[in-house]
Amino acid sequence: MNRRNFCMAASALALPMGLARSAWAASPYPNRPVRVIVPYAAGGGPDVLMRQMAPALGEALGQPIVVENKVGAAGVLAAQFVASAPADGYTLLMGSSTHLILKLLQPSLSFDPLKDFAFAGKMSTSPSILVVPSDSPYKTAAQLAAAAKAAPGKFNYGSGGVGTGAHLAASTFGALNGLQIVHIPLRGSVEITASLLRGDTQFAFPTAGTAVPQVKGGKLRALAVTSSKRLAELPDVPTWKELANDPLTVQESWSGLWAPAKTSPEIISRIHAAINTALKSPDLQAKAREGGSEVETSTSPAAFSTFVHAENGKWAEIIRKGNVTGA
């Protein structure tokens, strides 16, 4: 804390509580630590990314970032908590594509991503990878699709659960190729590789963070990636869009910082600028890449908002086309 903020804090503490709040409110944002609510368990990929980013984000904002995990209902509890928080910029959500998908699959949920939040800035993106066991006879996505089409109901794919990226990508693969394939929801995404190696499933779309080490280690073979461009870690693996030429094949999980809907544009712009400053760090970019993500920012809060709304429409079409229900 710099001398100016220290003096302001000391002065505010000497005042009655009501006047102290007024002193804080009158000072420029931010004048105290900012909380980022992470809707996933500590130690998982999103949590690690946020904690790695927190020091640089705090430095850019001029206040510490406190990362708080609020786990439950696949991210719903965290979203509801932040949506009902004061719109003052001090409680933010690590929002993601998952929140859009949850609402699309469960319209009765008591939060609405498009109405209850202001979108400050994008932080990261991570694709899924179409994989088969390394000893599988299928060396291309076309070969896999042809074999599955010739054996209706005989090909299984695993995922970490209904509505996950692995589920939606595989259901899209089936829909685009006219396949009758069977979804096997596993207890978590960490079980996808084991399921493939046991032969319980024949293919899957795990996230890059899960798949890349297994591909490089020789356990799995990558047939396609769902990113908009090829991955630096797997340059010889084509994008799914290259193979299918359909915009629905670009399916990337992404994250960003969201604030309660009525947060002022000035505060949202301040957070956006801090995100973009923090993510310029080559070290942070390298750490994100190691975890299977790529740092990706937005040019403005308005651009990020446009992106989120477009993604919502795309995921709605993916869910419709794949005939995915429930979550």
Backbone bond lengths (Angstrom), bond angles and torsions (degrees), N, CA, C in turn:
res aa  C-N    CA-C-N  psi(-1)  N-CA   C-N-CA  omega(-1)  CA-C   N-CA-C  phi
1 M - - - 1.464 - - 1.519 108.95 -
2 N 1.353 118.53 130.55 1.445 120.20 -179.64 1.525 110.97 -78.33
3 R 1.354 116.01 171.94 1.471 120.39 -173.92 1.519 111.62 -61.58
4 R 1.346 116.65 -38.56 1.461 119.90 -179.09 1.526 110.85 -62.06
5 N 1.348 116.57 -47.89 1.452 119.57 -179.64 1.519 112.02 -66.49
6 F 1.347 116.34 -34.90 1.463 120.07 178.78 1.517 110.59 -63.65
7 C 1.313 116.17 -45.72 1.462 120.09 179.98 1.527 111.12 -64.28
8 M 1.331 116.28 -38.97 1.460 119.81 179.68 1.523 110.26 -65.56
9 A 1.353 116.37 -41.54 1.457 120.46 179.09 1.516 110.64 -64.06
10 A 1.335 116.84 -43.46 1.449 120.72 -179.30 1.521 111.16 -63.72
11 S 1.316 116.59 -41.14 1.458 120.70 179.29 1.522 111.16 -65.32
12 A 1.341 115.76 -40.83 1.456 119.60 -179.24 1.517 111.47 -65.74
13 L 1.338 116.71 -37.93 1.457 120.28 -179.44 1.516 112.01 -66.64
14 A 1.319 117.16 -24.60 1.458 121.32 -179.35 1.526 111.75 -80.29
15 L 1.338 117.35 -8.83 1.458 121.81 -177.72 1.525 110.76 -96.40
16 P 1.326 117.48 159.10 1.467 119.59 170.26 1.524 109.55 -56.74
17 M 1.352 116.65 156.10 1.458 120.94 -172.24 1.524 113.05 -54.41
18 G 1.351 117.72 -45.33 1.461 120.08 -178.80 1.508 111.88 -61.72
19 L 1.341 116.87 -42.20 1.458 120.19 178.90 1.524 111.15 -69.66
20 A 1.355 116.13 -33.50 1.471 119.92 178.81 1.520 110.43 -62.13
21 R 1.359 114.96 -43.24 1.466 118.05 178.58 1.520 110.81 -61.53
22 S 1.329 116.50 -38.28 1.462 120.28 179.36 1.519 110.76 -65.38
23 A 1.338 116.54 -37.67 1.465 120.45 179.33 1.524 110.85 -64.08
24 W 1.386 115.94 -42.73 1.462 119.49 177.60 1.531 110.34 -63.43
25 A 1.342 115.41 -45.36 1.458 119.46 -175.68 1.517 112.25 -64.33
26 A 1.337 116.91 -30.36 1.458 120.36 -176.63 1.521 112.66 -78.11
27 S 1.317 117.25 -18.00 1.464 120.13 -177.49 1.523 110.24 -85.35
28 P 1.336 117.62 158.20 1.467 121.16 -177.09 1.528 111.66 -62.39
29 Y 1.334 115.12 149.09 1.468 120.55 175.97 1.522 109.23 -81.10
30 P 1.346 116.34 138.16 1.460 128.74 -7.56 1.530 110.97 -94.93
31 N 1.299 116.74 148.53 1.460 120.14 179.10 1.525 112.24 -120.12
32 R 1.326 116.14 10.61 1.462 122.18 176.07 1.525 108.75 -157.17
33 P 1.321 119.31 169.61 1.465 121.35 -177.66 1.528 113.03 -56.29
34 V 1.319 114.61 148.21 1.464 122.53 -179.96 1.528 108.39 -109.82
35 R 1.335 115.79 130.67 1.464 120.72 178.40 1.526 110.46 -92.68
36 V 1.324 116.18 134.55 1.464 121.46 170.48 1.516 107.30 -114.76
37 I 1.324 116.42 118.38 1.454 121.88 -179.89 1.525 109.21 -88.32
38 V 1.323 115.49 119.56 1.468 121.70 178.59 1.521 107.80 -101.30
39 P 1.336 118.22 122.39 1.471 120.53 -174.19 1.518 114.55 -82.73
40 Y 1.320 117.22 18.07 1.463 120.99 -177.48 1.520 109.96 -129.76
41 A 1.322 115.26 164.07 1.464 120.74 -176.78 1.521 111.41 -67.06
42 A 1.320 115.24 151.49 1.466 121.36 176.67 1.525 109.60 -61.66
43 G 1.321 116.24 136.68 1.458 121.14 178.15 1.513 114.36 97.55
44 G 1.342 117.54 -15.22 1.459 120.38 176.87 1.513 110.83 -76.43
45 G 1.340 116.49 170.09 1.459 121.03 -176.32 1.519 114.62 -54.52
46 P 1.348 119.18 -51.34 1.465 119.79 -179.96 1.524 112.87 -62.39
47 D 1.329 116.33 -39.85 1.463 120.35 179.61 1.523 110.58 -63.72
48 V 1.319 116.69 -45.24 1.468 120.92 179.78 1.523 110.24 -60.96
49 L 1.338 116.63 -44.15 1.460 120.36 179.86 1.523 110.94 -60.25
50 M 1.341 117.19 -45.03 1.465 120.72 -178.53 1.518 111.14 -65.32
51 R 1.311 117.35 -40.35 1.471 120.51 -179.80 1.530 111.31 -69.81
52 Q 1.322 116.40 -32.99 1.462 119.26 175.92 1.519 110.69 -68.66
53 M 1.307 116.00 -34.15 1.454 121.46 -177.08 1.524 112.40 -81.44
54 A 1.324 117.26 -26.63 1.471 121.98 -171.70 1.531 114.36 -52.96
55 P 1.338 120.23 -47.23 1.471 118.62 -178.86 1.529 113.14 -60.40
56 A 1.341 116.83 -43.81 1.467 120.01 -179.47 1.526 110.68 -68.40
57 L 1.331 117.60 -37.71 1.462 121.30 177.85 1.521 110.14 -65.67
58 G 1.331 116.12 -42.31 1.456 120.14 178.44 1.514 111.96 -63.17
59 E 1.315 116.52 -39.72 1.465 120.23 178.57 1.534 110.34 -64.40
60 A 1.324 116.11 -40.35 1.468 119.80 179.89 1.527 111.42 -67.75
61 L 1.336 117.23 -34.23 1.463 121.14 179.59 1.523 112.85 -83.11
62 G 1.337 115.58 -24.72 1.460 119.52 -177.24 1.514 113.06 86.65
63 Q 1.333 117.56 13.84 1.460 122.81 177.25 1.531 109.06 -145.31
64 P 1.336 117.05 151.99 1.469 119.13 178.45 1.528 111.63 -64.12
65 I 1.340 114.89 149.37 1.457 122.09 173.75 1.525 107.51 -104.90
66 V 1.312 116.37 125.33 1.462 122.13 177.99 1.525 107.69 -104.44
67 V 1.325 116.51 114.75 1.460 121.35 179.72 1.525 108.82 -90.26
68 E 1.322 116.02 125.31 1.462 121.42 -177.47 1.520 109.67 -127.02
69 N 1.310 116.24 125.20 1.465 120.89 179.01 1.523 109.80 -87.67
70 K 1.315 115.46 128.48 1.470 121.20 175.70 1.517 107.00 -130.18
71 V 1.330 114.95 93.76 1.457 121.72 -171.65 1.523 110.14 -94.76
72 G 1.324 116.44 142.36 1.454 120.58 174.12 1.504 112.34 152.86
73 A 1.342 115.60 139.45 1.463 122.99 176.03 1.520 112.13 54.58
74 A 1.337 116.55 39.41 1.472 122.63 174.26 1.524 113.71 61.05
75 G 1.331 117.10 25.08 1.459 120.63 178.57 1.510 114.00 110.70
76 V 1.324 117.26 -8.17 1.460 121.64 -177.22 1.530 111.14 -66.59
77 L 1.327 117.71 -44.77 1.467 120.41 -176.59 1.528 111.35 -60.92
78 A 1.315 116.50 -41.91 1.461 120.22 179.66 1.529 110.54 -64.20
79 A 1.323 116.90 -42.77 1.463 120.85 -179.79 1.524 110.95 -64.09
80 Q 1.309 117.47 -42.96 1.459 121.04 178.94 1.530 110.79 -63.84
81 F 1.320 116.32 -39.35 1.463 121.35 -179.78 1.526 111.27 -62.11
82 V 1.327 116.61 -48.45 1.462 120.01 -177.83 1.532 110.81 -71.54
83 A 1.314 117.57 -37.10 1.463 120.14 -179.97 1.526 111.58 -59.71
84 S 1.333 117.20 -31.59 1.465 121.25 -178.78 1.529 113.24 -95.91
85 A 1.338 117.47 2.34 1.463 121.17 179.74 1.531 110.51 -76.90
86 P 1.337 118.19 160.68 1.473 120.24 175.80 1.526 110.69 -57.36
87 A 1.317 116.22 139.51 1.467 121.44 -177.94 1.525 109.95 -85.50
88 D 1.346 115.48 61.21 1.461 120.17 -175.80 1.524 113.35 -117.95
89 G 1.339 117.07 3.51 1.463 120.79 177.58 1.511 115.02 84.99
90 Y 1.339 117.43 4.07 1.460 119.70 -177.47 1.526 113.38 -100.55
91 T 1.328 117.08 -4.17 1.460 121.62 174.13 1.518 107.61 -132.72
92 L 1.329 116.12 112.74 1.458 122.35 -176.43 1.525 110.02 -119.58
93 L 1.308 115.85 157.78 1.461 121.82 177.42 1.517 109.78 -111.88
94 M 1.321 115.94 136.46 1.458 119.57 166.81 1.526 105.56 -79.77
95 G 1.326 115.19 85.11 1.453 121.20 -176.69 1.519 110.94 -82.20
96 S 1.316 116.30 159.10 1.463 119.20 -176.39 1.518 111.44 -154.21
97 S 1.330 114.46 175.37 1.466 121.07 175.91 1.522 110.69 -58.52
98 T 1.321 117.34 -28.01 1.463 121.23 179.43 1.523 111.71 -58.15
99 H 1.333 116.87 -38.12 1.466 119.77 -178.88 1.532 111.34 -66.56
100 L 1.318 117.00 -35.77 1.465 119.60 176.03 1.521 110.56 -64.72
101 I 1.326 115.56 -45.42 1.464 121.23 -177.83 1.529 110.97 -63.73
102 L 1.330 116.36 -42.32 1.467 120.03 179.44 1.523 111.36 -57.97
103 K 1.331 116.15 -44.95 1.464 119.65 -178.79 1.526 111.34 -68.33
104 L 1.323 116.92 -36.76 1.460 120.14 179.05 1.529 111.57 -65.83
105 L 1.337 115.67 -36.60 1.461 120.08 -179.35 1.522 112.21 -81.49
106 Q 1.340 116.21 -26.32 1.466 120.95 -178.95 1.531 109.22 -130.94
107 P 1.319 118.22 77.78 1.469 121.01 -176.77 1.530 114.02 -58.09
108 S 1.327 117.45 -21.12 1.464 120.47 -177.55 1.530 113.30 -77.78
109 L 1.318 118.26 -6.05 1.464 120.36 179.25 1.528 109.98 -56.89
110 S 1.317 115.39 146.53 1.475 119.82 -172.56 1.527 113.98 -84.81
111 F 1.314 118.38 14.02 1.466 120.38 171.99 1.523 108.46 -130.56
112 D 1.317 115.34 152.90 1.462 121.47 178.59 1.521 107.88 -128.35
113 P 1.334 117.53 110.40 1.467 119.62 -177.40 1.517 113.90 -53.46
114 L 1.321 117.82 -36.96 1.458 120.81 -174.76 1.523 113.26 -79.53
115 K 1.320 117.50 -17.54 1.463 120.71 -177.64 1.528 113.60 -110.60
116 D 1.317 117.04 -28.67 1.461 120.85 -170.99 1.521 114.32 -95.74
117 F 1.327 117.90 0.06 1.458 120.04 -175.32 1.529 112.36 -135.68
118 A 1.320 113.89 153.74 1.464 122.77 168.03 1.519 106.06 -107.89
119 F 1.311 117.69 133.95 1.462 121.75 -172.23 1.522 109.92 -98.97
120 A 1.341 115.96 113.85 1.464 121.00 -174.15 1.522 112.59 -83.64
121 G 1.339 117.04 -50.28 1.458 117.89 -177.56 1.509 113.18 -175.50
122 K 1.313 114.92 150.19 1.455 122.21 178.45 1.519 109.73 -80.84
123 M 1.349 116.44 149.26 1.464 120.41 -178.70 1.528 113.21 -122.47
124 S 1.325 117.01 -43.19 1.463 117.84 -172.92 1.518 111.21 -152.81
125 T 1.306 114.96 164.19 1.454 121.65 175.80 1.521 108.99 -144.59
126 S 1.330 116.03 148.20 1.462 120.40 -179.31 1.525 109.54 -149.13
127 P 1.323 118.42 126.36 1.458 120.85 -178.98 1.526 111.87 -88.60
128 S 1.314 114.80 174.76 1.458 121.84 168.46 1.524 107.83 -102.24
129 I 1.324 115.89 164.64 1.462 120.54 -179.76 1.522 109.11 -131.13
130 L 1.325 116.41 128.04 1.463 121.21 175.65 1.525 107.58 -74.74
131 V 1.327 116.02 118.57 1.470 120.36 -177.12 1.522 110.89 -130.21
132 V 1.318 113.96 154.99 1.464 123.36 170.62 1.525 106.28 -133.54
133 P 1.321 119.28 163.82 1.471 119.99 175.00 1.524 110.27 -58.55
134 S 1.305 116.88 151.53 1.470 120.52 -176.22 1.529 112.38 -63.67
135 D 1.354 117.33 -23.14 1.464 119.38 178.59 1.534 112.42 -95.99
136 S 1.321 116.19 10.63 1.462 119.80 178.15 1.529 110.35 -67.17
137 P 1.324 117.95 147.56 1.474 119.77 178.28 1.528 112.74 -74.29
138 Y 1.341 117.41 -10.10 1.463 120.38 -174.24 1.523 110.55 -93.29
139 K 1.339 113.74 119.50 1.469 119.42 -176.84 1.525 112.71 -107.38
140 T 1.310 117.04 -6.80 1.462 121.37 177.14 1.525 108.65 -138.69
141 A 1.324 114.93 160.81 1.467 119.68 177.25 1.526 110.64 -63.99
142 A 1.328 116.80 -35.20 1.466 120.78 179.76 1.530 111.01 -64.65
143 Q 1.320 117.09 -40.74 1.465 120.34 177.82 1.522 111.11 -64.01
144 L 1.323 116.74 -41.22 1.461 121.00 178.57 1.531 110.45 -63.10
145 A 1.322 116.26 -46.12 1.464 120.60 -179.60 1.529 111.27 -62.24
146 A 1.327 116.65 -41.48 1.467 120.38 -179.15 1.524 111.00 -64.71
147 A 1.324 116.61 -41.07 1.465 120.38 179.91 1.522 111.05 -67.03
148 A 1.336 116.39 -41.05 1.461 120.20 179.78 1.531 111.10 -67.32
149 K 1.318 116.41 -35.49 1.468 120.29 179.67 1.522 110.77 -68.13
150 A 1.330 115.88 -32.16 1.461 120.49 -179.26 1.527 112.65 -78.32
151 A 1.324 116.45 -10.59 1.470 120.44 -178.57 1.525 109.65 -134.37
152 P 1.340 118.21 71.49 1.470 121.63 -176.80 1.535 112.50 -54.97
153 G 1.330 115.26 131.44 1.458 120.83 176.95 1.510 115.18 76.13
154 K 1.327 118.75 3.01 1.469 121.48 -176.36 1.527 113.10 -100.73
155 F 1.331 117.54 -11.88 1.469 120.31 -178.65 1.529 109.14 -103.88
156 N 1.328 114.91 127.01 1.461 121.74 178.64 1.519 110.73 -106.63
157 Y 1.312 116.16 147.69 1.463 120.57 171.18 1.523 108.92 -130.90
158 G 1.327 115.72 144.74 1.455 120.61 -178.27 1.516 111.98 -104.81
159 S 1.335 114.98 156.85 1.464 120.74 174.48 1.520 108.11 -151.84
160 G 1.330 115.42 171.86 1.455 119.85 177.01 1.505 113.19 -80.21
161 G 1.329 118.29 2.10 1.453 121.36 178.17 1.517 111.96 144.38
162 V 1.319 115.58 169.09 1.462 122.05 -179.80 1.524 110.60 -62.34
163 G 1.324 116.68 130.99 1.458 121.44 177.66 1.514 115.20 87.47
164 T 1.323 118.17 -3.66 1.461 120.27 177.11 1.520 110.14 -74.26
165 G 1.335 115.64 165.02 1.455 119.46 179.47 1.516 112.38 -58.33
166 A 1.339 116.92 -38.92 1.461 120.88 179.94 1.526 111.17 -64.24
167 H 1.318 116.52 -37.04 1.461 120.72 178.56 1.525 111.32 -68.43
168 L 1.335 116.57 -48.48 1.452 119.92 -175.88 1.529 111.94 -67.52
169 A 1.329 116.96 -37.98 1.466 119.32 179.07 1.523 110.66 -64.63
170 A 1.332 116.61 -43.85 1.468 119.41 -178.84 1.526 111.54 -68.96
171 S 1.334 116.93 -36.98 1.470 118.62 178.06 1.532 110.22 -66.29
172 T 1.332 116.78 -34.79 1.464 120.55 175.62 1.531 110.57 -66.79
173 F 1.315 116.00 -42.12 1.472 121.15 177.13 1.524 109.99 -56.96
174 G 1.323 115.67 -43.59 1.454 119.41 178.79 1.518 112.27 -66.25
175 A 1.344 116.26 -42.87 1.465 120.39 -177.90 1.527 111.58 -65.60
176 L 1.328 117.24 -43.79 1.464 120.43 -176.86 1.524 112.48 -68.68
177 N 1.346 115.79 -25.60 1.458 119.87 -178.14 1.528 113.40 -105.07
178 G 1.340 117.16 3.71 1.454 120.56 178.95 1.519 113.25 65.09
179 L 1.340 116.43 41.58 1.461 120.62 -174.69 1.525 112.51 -100.19
180 Q 1.325 115.79 151.44 1.460 122.69 168.50 1.527 106.52 -106.63
181 I 1.323 116.39 97.04 1.460 122.18 -176.54 1.526 108.90 -122.96
182 V 1.321 116.02 159.34 1.458 121.39 -172.07 1.525 110.65 -111.94
183 H 1.327 115.83 126.63 1.458 122.11 177.96 1.522 109.35 -84.85
184 I 1.337 115.65 128.86 1.465 122.15 175.77 1.527 107.98 -114.93
185 P 1.341 118.74 96.78 1.473 120.06 178.07 1.532 109.55 -71.20
186 L 1.300 116.21 123.55 1.464 121.87 -179.86 1.524 109.68 -97.15
187 R 1.314 116.85 175.19 1.465 120.08 -177.53 1.528 112.70 -75.62
188 G 1.303 116.84 -8.22 1.454 121.62 178.26 1.508 109.74 175.12
189 S 1.325 116.48 162.39 1.471 120.12 -177.04 1.521 112.13 -64.88
190 V 1.340 117.22 -24.13 1.469 119.67 -179.66 1.527 111.54 -64.23
191 E 1.341 117.40 -17.54 1.461 120.29 -178.08 1.524 113.35 -88.72
192 I 1.331 117.06 -4.89 1.470 119.43 -175.94 1.523 111.61 -61.06
193 T 1.318 117.30 -48.30 1.472 119.93 -177.93 1.516 111.50 -61.55
194 A 1.331 116.98 -45.35 1.461 120.20 -179.43 1.523 111.22 -61.35
195 S 1.327 116.58 -38.45 1.459 120.61 178.83 1.524 111.46 -63.33
196 L 1.332 116.19 -40.47 1.467 120.25 177.85 1.530 111.17 -65.71
197 L 1.315 116.16 -43.79 1.462 120.11 -176.50 1.528 111.82 -69.42
198 R 1.331 116.94 -29.09 1.471 120.46 176.62 1.525 111.64 -76.34
199 G 1.329 116.11 -19.70 1.453 119.79 -176.49 1.515 113.52 90.34
200 D 1.335 117.40 6.75 1.471 120.41 177.53 1.524 110.95 -68.29
201 T 1.321 116.04 -30.84 1.459 122.27 177.66 1.526 108.32 -128.44
202 Q 1.319 115.39 155.24 1.471 119.24 -177.01 1.526 113.26 -103.43
203 F 1.317 117.58 -22.34 1.461 120.51 177.72 1.517 108.71 -156.81
204 A 1.317 116.11 168.62 1.466 120.56 179.82 1.520 109.26 -164.91
205 F 1.336 114.97 168.42 1.463 122.79 177.75 1.535 109.79 -125.24
206 P 1.329 118.94 64.63 1.469 119.61 177.78 1.522 111.04 -69.08
207 T 1.326 116.44 164.39 1.458 120.30 176.86 1.520 110.26 -67.39
208 A 1.318 115.47 160.59 1.472 120.27 -179.49 1.521 110.99 -59.31
209 G 1.335 116.80 -38.53 1.460 120.02 -179.07 1.513 112.30 -60.55
210 T 1.319 116.47 -33.21 1.463 121.43 177.78 1.518 111.33 -83.15
211 A 1.326 116.91 -41.67 1.464 120.95 -170.31 1.527 114.51 -79.76
212 V 1.333 117.16 -42.71 1.472 119.66 -172.55 1.533 112.54 -55.57
213 P 1.341 120.27 -48.12 1.466 119.11 179.30 1.529 112.73 -60.77
214 Q 1.343 117.27 -35.50 1.462 120.22 -179.59 1.523 111.46 -72.56
215 V 1.334 116.33 -34.17 1.465 120.09 176.61 1.526 110.00 -68.88
216 K 1.317 116.35 -46.67 1.463 119.65 179.53 1.525 111.70 -66.66
217 G 1.327 116.34 -27.90 1.459 120.74 178.98 1.516 113.70 -82.42
218 G 1.338 116.75 -2.98 1.462 120.55 175.54 1.508 115.70 86.13
219 K 1.336 118.70 7.49 1.470 120.57 -179.70 1.528 112.23 -86.58
220 L 1.331 115.93 -33.04 1.451 120.54 -178.11 1.523 110.78 -124.29
221 R 1.339 115.86 157.32 1.459 121.58 174.86 1.531 107.74 -114.39
222 A 1.326 116.58 130.65 1.461 121.34 179.73 1.520 110.05 -92.33
223 L 1.344 115.99 131.59 1.458 120.81 -178.76 1.524 112.64 -107.57
224 A 1.337 116.71 -26.81 1.471 120.32 -179.01 1.521 108.73 -167.61
225 V 1.329 115.89 156.50 1.458 121.33 175.57 1.526 108.44 -120.28
226 T 1.328 116.97 147.45 1.462 120.70 -175.72 1.523 113.08 -91.66
227 S 1.318 117.57 10.06 1.462 121.15 178.50 1.524 110.71 -78.43
228 S 1.318 115.81 168.20 1.466 120.03 179.81 1.528 111.77 -77.04
229 K 1.320 116.33 -18.94 1.465 120.63 176.21 1.525 109.14 -140.79
230 R 1.311 117.08 161.58 1.457 121.29 -178.08 1.531 111.35 -62.17
231 L 1.327 115.16 150.64 1.456 120.27 -179.99 1.524 110.24 -82.81
232 A 1.324 115.51 140.12 1.468 120.05 177.74 1.523 110.89 -61.79
233 E 1.349 117.24 -32.64 1.462 121.07 -178.58 1.523 111.99 -73.34
234 L 1.347 117.53 -24.52 1.467 121.64 -178.86 1.535 108.77 -134.13
235 P 1.314 117.37 66.49 1.473 120.64 -172.32 1.520 114.83 -65.04
236 D 1.325 118.13 -20.64 1.459 120.75 -178.25 1.527 112.84 -89.44
237 V 1.316 116.48 -4.92 1.467 120.33 -178.91 1.524 108.64 -92.15
238 P 1.326 117.93 123.08 1.479 120.44 -176.72 1.528 111.88 -71.90
239 T 1.311 114.82 156.43 1.462 118.21 170.66 1.523 107.82 -75.17
240 W 1.302 115.46 153.27 1.459 120.85 178.11 1.523 109.71 -63.70
241 K 1.327 116.22 -34.53 1.464 119.47 -179.91 1.526 110.93 -65.16
242 E 1.340 117.30 -34.96 1.464 120.25 175.83 1.522 110.36 -58.18
243 L 1.321 115.71 -37.41 1.459 120.98 -174.40 1.519 112.84 -83.70
244 A 1.329 116.53 -36.59 1.462 119.91 -173.27 1.520 113.93 -108.29
245 N 1.323 117.73 -18.03 1.464 122.86 179.55 1.534 111.77 51.63
246 D 1.327 115.07 47.91 1.466 121.22 179.06 1.524 107.40 -133.51
247 P 1.332 118.59 128.63 1.472 120.45 -177.42 1.522 113.58 -61.24
248 L 1.324 117.87 -22.98 1.467 119.85 179.77 1.521 112.58 -71.09
249 T 1.340 116.78 -11.90 1.463 119.40 179.42 1.529 112.29 -80.15
250 V 1.323 117.88 -11.08 1.472 120.59 174.23 1.523 107.08 -86.66
251 Q 1.316 115.39 101.42 1.465 121.60 -177.12 1.526 108.56 -129.60
252 E 1.308 115.22 103.23 1.459 120.64 -178.08 1.524 110.34 -122.92
253 S 1.317 115.71 131.81 1.462 119.88 171.13 1.524 106.99 -75.39
254 W 1.324 117.24 138.96 1.457 119.96 -178.90 1.520 109.60 -141.76
255 S 1.317 115.18 161.98 1.466 120.53 178.74 1.513 110.02 -136.64
256 G 1.318 115.19 160.07 1.461 121.79 177.59 1.509 109.29 -165.91
257 L 1.307 117.18 179.01 1.458 120.91 178.71 1.518 109.83 -102.04
258 W 1.342 114.59 127.62 1.454 122.70 178.20 1.524 108.76 -115.70
259 A 1.323 116.70 149.04 1.461 123.28 176.31 1.524 108.58 -124.63
260 P 1.329 118.02 162.11 1.467 119.26 174.87 1.529 111.13 -54.61
261 A 1.310 116.48 148.64 1.467 122.84 -168.00 1.527 114.99 -54.87
262 K 1.312 118.65 -36.09 1.465 120.78 -173.36 1.524 113.30 -91.30
263 T 1.315 117.28 11.89 1.464 120.49 176.37 1.528 109.41 -61.49
264 S 1.316 117.47 138.13 1.462 120.87 -174.56 1.525 111.88 -64.94
265 P 1.331 117.45 147.20 1.467 121.26 178.07 1.528 112.23 -57.07
266 E 1.341 117.34 -33.07 1.469 120.74 -179.47 1.533 110.49 -63.89
267 I 1.331 116.57 -42.63 1.465 120.58 179.00 1.518 110.45 -68.60
268 I 1.319 117.00 -42.18 1.469 120.61 178.69 1.522 110.31 -59.96
269 S 1.329 116.98 -41.70 1.470 120.75 178.81 1.518 110.99 -65.14
270 R 1.327 116.50 -36.87 1.469 120.65 179.04 1.527 110.42 -64.75
271 I 1.320 116.27 -42.53 1.472 120.57 178.89 1.523 110.28 -66.39
272 H 1.324 116.31 -41.95 1.469 120.72 179.24 1.526 111.23 -59.11
273 A 1.316 116.16 -46.42 1.467 120.21 -179.92 1.525 110.96 -62.17
274 A 1.336 116.74 -38.59 1.463 120.28 179.67 1.527 111.13 -66.95
275 I 1.322 117.27 -40.12 1.470 120.73 177.86 1.526 109.82 -59.21
276 N 1.328 116.64 -49.83 1.464 120.22 -176.82 1.514 112.50 -65.34
277 T 1.342 116.49 -35.03 1.469 120.09 176.16 1.520 110.59 -66.57
278 A 1.320 116.41 -46.70 1.467 120.85 -177.72 1.526 111.53 -61.85
279 L 1.331 116.98 -40.01 1.457 120.47 -173.97 1.524 113.92 -81.72
280 K 1.317 116.96 4.03 1.466 119.95 172.03 1.525 111.67 -76.47
281 S 1.327 116.88 -13.82 1.461 121.64 -177.08 1.527 111.66 -63.87
282 P 1.334 119.07 118.66 1.474 121.03 177.38 1.526 111.72 -60.09
283 D 1.325 116.29 -35.02 1.464 119.67 179.82 1.521 110.44 -64.68
284 L 1.319 116.90 -43.30 1.457 121.06 179.15 1.525 110.58 -66.27
285 Q 1.316 117.53 -39.11 1.462 121.08 177.82 1.531 110.72 -62.68
286 A 1.333 115.98 -40.40 1.467 120.16 179.31 1.522 110.98 -66.53
287 K 1.323 116.58 -40.73 1.465 120.34 179.33 1.527 110.83 -65.00
288 A 1.324 116.91 -39.72 1.465 120.35 177.74 1.523 109.97 -62.52
289 R 1.320 116.35 -42.24 1.463 120.84 -178.93 1.525 110.83 -64.40
290 E 1.317 116.42 -38.61 1.464 120.68 177.74 1.520 111.18 -61.06
291 G 1.327 116.97 -31.50 1.463 121.34 179.74 1.511 114.04 -88.61
292 G 1.336 117.23 6.32 1.454 120.52 177.29 1.514 114.85 91.39
293 S 1.342 117.19 10.53 1.464 121.03 179.68 1.517 110.20 -117.78
294 E 1.309 115.26 164.07 1.453 121.62 172.06 1.524 107.73 -121.73
295 V 1.320 115.93 136.03 1.459 119.42 174.12 1.517 108.34 -66.90
296 E 1.322 116.53 132.21 1.464 120.69 178.39 1.516 108.45 -148.76
297 T 1.312 116.89 120.83 1.461 121.26 -177.20 1.521 110.78 -107.31
298 S 1.324 115.93 172.57 1.459 122.55 177.41 1.525 109.02 -112.30
299 T 1.309 117.19 153.13 1.465 120.28 -176.52 1.520 112.72 -75.51
300 S 1.331 116.70 -20.82 1.462 121.35 -179.92 1.519 108.68 -165.78
301 P 1.336 118.02 162.40 1.470 118.96 173.69 1.527 111.80 -58.02
302 A 1.340 117.15 -38.22 1.465 120.15 179.36 1.528 110.98 -62.70
303 A 1.334 116.44 -40.10 1.463 120.24 179.07 1.526 110.63 -65.80
304 F 1.327 116.23 -39.23 1.466 119.61 178.43 1.525 110.04 -66.33
305 S 1.317 117.57 -40.81 1.461 121.31 178.20 1.529 110.89 -61.91
306 T 1.328 116.43 -43.05 1.468 120.63 177.15 1.522 110.87 -60.90
307 F 1.324 115.67 -41.99 1.463 121.33 178.14 1.527 110.96 -61.01
308 V 1.345 117.25 -47.11 1.462 121.03 -178.58 1.529 110.79 -60.65
309 H 1.330 116.95 -44.54 1.463 120.05 179.42 1.534 111.52 -63.94
310 A 1.330 116.82 -38.99 1.468 120.23 177.90 1.526 110.77 -66.33
311 E 1.326 116.47 -40.84 1.460 120.90 178.33 1.529 110.98 -62.89
312 N 1.324 116.08 -38.28 1.463 119.51 179.59 1.529 110.02 -60.85
313 G 1.335 116.10 -42.52 1.455 119.82 177.59 1.521 112.39 -65.06
314 K 1.323 116.20 -39.34 1.466 120.22 -179.62 1.526 111.37 -66.73
315 W 1.355 116.38 -46.01 1.468 119.43 179.77 1.520 111.24 -64.52
316 A 1.329 116.75 -34.11 1.464 119.67 176.95 1.525 110.07 -61.87
317 E 1.330 117.06 -40.80 1.467 121.17 179.08 1.527 110.98 -69.60
318 I 1.336 116.95 -38.39 1.461 120.88 177.68 1.527 110.24 -61.94
319 I 1.322 116.19 -44.18 1.472 120.93 179.66 1.522 110.38 -65.10
320 R 1.329 116.76 -41.42 1.462 120.60 179.34 1.531 110.66 -64.98
321 K 1.314 116.17 -47.27 1.462 120.71 -175.80 1.536 110.79 -65.55
322 G 1.331 115.99 -37.70 1.457 119.57 179.78 1.511 113.89 -84.25
323 N 1.323 116.79 -1.49 1.473 122.17 -179.93 1.521 111.39 55.52
324 V 1.335 115.69 43.37 1.468 121.92 -178.49 1.527 109.07 -89.24
325 T 1.326 116.10 131.47 1.463 120.55 178.29 1.519 109.71 -130.86
326 G 1.361 115.17 154.40 1.457 120.89 175.18 1.495 113.30 70.06
327 A 1.329 116.05 174.22 1.464 122.26 177.24 1.497 109.53 -162.76
